[in-house]
Amino acid sequence: MRLISILFFTLLAGFLGDVLLGGLLHWYNAGAVTAIAVMGAFIMDEIRSGQDGKS
């Protein structure tokens, strides 16, 4: 269930990044950049929680 929620939040961030940054600021591929940033944040959180022994 956690992986599905991560996928949902990544897709939502990509869509919102494309609409807000891409549409308003005319930033090409802004959705992809925000989706990659959100996925990176989730990966870093998983690595950090694994080091703490919470996984």
C-alpha positions as CSV (number, residue, x, y, z in Angstrom):
1,M,0.0,0.0,0.0
2,R,2.9,2.3,0.7
3,L,4.3,1.9,-2.8
4,I,1.0,2.7,-4.3
5,S,0.7,5.9,-2.3
6,I,4.3,6.9,-3.3
7,L,3.4,6.3,-6.9
8,F,0.2,8.4,-6.5
9,F,2.0,11.3,-4.9
10,T,4.8,11.2,-7.5
11,L,2.3,11.3,-10.4
12,L,0.3,14.1,-8.6
13,A,3.5,16.1,-8.1
14,G,4.4,15.7,-11.7
15,F,1.0,16.8,-12.9
16,L,0.8,19.8,-10.6
17,G,4.4,20.7,-11.5
18,D,3.5,20.6,-15.1
19,V,0.3,22.6,-14.7
20,L,1.7,25.2,-12.3
21,L,5.3,25.6,-13.3
22,G,5.0,24.5,-16.9
23,G,1.8,26.4,-17.6
24,L,2.3,29.6,-15.7
25,L,6.1,30.0,-16.0
26,H,6.4,28.3,-19.5
27,W,8.9,25.9,-18.1
28,Y,9.3,22.9,-20.4
29,N,9.3,19.5,-18.7
30,A,8.6,21.0,-15.3
31,G,6.4,18.0,-14.4
32,A,9.2,15.6,-15.0
33,V,11.6,17.6,-12.8
34,T,9.1,17.8,-9.9
35,A,8.3,14.1,-10.2
36,I,12.0,13.2,-10.0
37,A,12.5,15.5,-7.1
38,V,9.6,13.9,-5.2
39,M,10.7,10.4,-6.0
40,G,14.2,11.3,-4.8
41,A,12.8,12.6,-1.5
42,F,11.0,9.3,-1.0
43,I,14.1,7.3,-1.8
44,M,16.2,9.4,0.6
45,D,13.5,9.0,3.3
46,E,13.6,5.2,2.8
47,I,17.4,5.1,3.1
48,R,17.4,7.3,6.2
49,S,14.7,5.2,7.9
50,G,16.6,2.0,7.0
51,Q,19.7,3.3,8.7
52,D,17.7,4.2,11.9
53,G,16.3,0.6,12.0
54,K,12.7,1.7,11.5
55,S,12.2,-0.3,8.3
